[in-house]
């Protein structure tokens, strides 16, 4: 079984969470008072302005309301949402979307396998982010590491910045491949900056604004565009 590096880490974290939850039968929720907040089944919400060490569940979504924080946020089947000005150490899910509202911050990585990732205006991810299936969208947001996908579209929207570059991984023989995939669409918007290399290990449709600044391209021919979108 082959998995790209980032989804492999997400799955490993998920199995670790499953084993921990099953052995300790955690089902207590503090809703944010500086202690771990855990479920086996059920969603978790950290109220606005409150802090939790960890927010973990297996079947359920996790929400950090505005200005809430958690050291790490992990689920297996469920979405993760950070409200405006929320803060987390890392976000990991296997089946679920991940979204960061305006000015939300993640100190390490953002990882999902099957799910979209969306970063709102002035949201910051210090590490990398990625998935296998699902669109990745940055809206005037910043990513310190690599934006990585195998079978998802990538939009680095206007005024966004990605320091680590982009990577679209090969999908041949991928364990989640169900049908012949279409080429991912990659868009680099006006005044966006991608400092690292843009590396494409499978065919993509690459559209780059004439007002964007990008690093070296490997494996694709860019199509320049004017205006807000191709």
N, C-alpha and C positions, 0 to 999 in steps of 0.2 A: 504494500500500500504506500503510495507516494503522496506526501503533503508538502506544499511550500512551507518554508520555515515559519512564517508568521502564523498561519492557521494551525500548524502543528503545535505551537506554543499554546494557542487558545484551547485546543482539544486537551492537551496535557493538563492545563489549569482546570478545565471542566471536570476531568476524571478525578483530579485531586480534590476538588470541591465535593463531588459525589461521595467519594470514599470518606472524607471527613464528616460530612453530614450524616451518612448512614451509620458510621461507627458511634457517633456521639448523639445521634437522634436529636439534633438541634431543632427546636421549634419555638424558641423564645425570641421576642422582638422588643428591643428597647426604644426604637424609633429615635435614636440619636441622643445619647448622653455620654459620649466618650467611650462606649463599649461596643463590642461586636454586635451586629444586627443581622440575624440569620434565620432562614426558613429552609425547610425541605420543599414544601409546596405552598405557594402563595406569593403575592407581590409585596414589595417593601417600598415604603416612602420615608425618606428622611425629611422632616419638616423644615420649612424655611428658617435659615439662620442657625440650625442645629448641626452638631458634629457627631460622627460615628467612626469608630476605628475601621471596621469592615462592614460592608453590606453584601450578603451572600444568600443566594437562593438557587434552587434547581429548576423548578417549574413556576415561573412568575417573572414579572417585570420589576425593575428597580428604578425609582425616581428620586433624584435629589432636587428638592424645591430650591427656589432662588436663595443664594448665599449659604446653602447647606454644604457640608463637606463629608468626605469619607476617605480613609486611607486607601482602600481598594474596593472595587465594585465588580462582582462576578455573578453570573447566572449561566444556566445551560440553555433553557428554553424560555426566552423572554427578552423584551426590549430594555434598553437602558437610556434614560433621559436625564441630562443635567440642565437644570434651570439657569436663568441668568445669574452670572457671578458665582455659580456653584464651583466647587473645587474637589478633585479626586486625585488619588495617586495613580491609578490605572483602571481601565475598563476592559472587561472580557466577557463575551457571550459567545455561544455557538450558533444558536438559531434565534436571531432577533436583530432589529435595527438599533443603531446607536445614534443619538442626536445630542448636540451641545448647543444650548441657546447662547445669546450674546454674552460675551466676556467670560464664559465658562472656561475653566482651565483644567488640564490633565497633565500631571507632572511626568508620567512615563508614557506607556503605549495605550493605543485604542485598538482592540482586536475583536472581530467577529468572523464567523465562517460564512453563514448564510444570512445576509442582512445588509441593508444600506447603511452608510455612514454620512451624517450631515453635520457640518460645523457652521454655526451662525456667525454673525458679524463680530469680529474681534475675539472670537474664541481661539484658544491656544492649546496645542498639544505639543509638549516639549519633546517627546519621543516620536516614534513612527506610528503609522496607522495603516490598517489594511483589512482585506477580506478575501474570500474566494468568489462569492456571488453577491452582487448588489452594487448599486451606484454609490460613488463617493463624490460628495459635493462640498466644496469650500466656498464660503461667502465672506470675502474680506477677512479670512481667518489665517492662522499661522500654524505650520507643522515643522517641528525641528528635525525630524528624521525623514525616512522614506515613506512615500505613499505607495502601497503595494496591493495589487489585485491579480486575480487570474481570469475572471470572467465578468468584470464589472466596468461600467463606464466611469470615467474620471472627469470631473469639472473643477478646475482650479479657477475659481471665479475672480472677477475684477478685484484688484487690490489685495489678493491673497499672496502668501509667501510660503514656499516649501523649500527648506534648506537642504534636505537630504536627497532630493530627486524623486523621480517616478519610476515604477517598475511594474510591467505587466508580464506575469509569469506564463510559461507554456502550459497548455491545458491538455496536451496529448497524454492519454492514459490516466487522466486525473480521476480520483475515486468518486468525485461528485458529477462527472460528466454524464448527462442523460441523453443529450442529442447534439448534433453538430452545432457548435456555437457560432454566432455572428461575431464579426470583429468588434471589440470594444471601441467606443467613441471617446476620445480624449480631447478635451477643450481647455486651452490656456487663455484666459480672458484678458481684457485690457488692463495694463498696469500690474498684472500678476508677475511674480518672480519665482522661477524654479531654479535654484542655484546648483543643485547636483545634476547628474546625468539623467536623461530620459531614456530608459532602457526598455525595449519592447522585444520580448522573446516569442511573440506570436503576432500575426497581422492585426493592425489597429487602424482606425481612421483618426488622424492627428490634425487638429485645427489649432492654429496659434495666432493670436492677435498680433498685428503689426506693432502694437504698443506694449507687448509683453517682453520680458527678459528671461531667457532660458539658457540652460547649460547644453552640453553636447547631446546630440540625438543618436541613438543606436537602434537600428532595426525598423525605422519608419521614415517616410517623407512627409514633412509638414505642409499643410495647406494654409496659407496666410489669409486672414480676413480682417475687415474693418468693421467698426461699429461694436455694439455690445455682444453680439453672438454671431456664429457662422451662418 
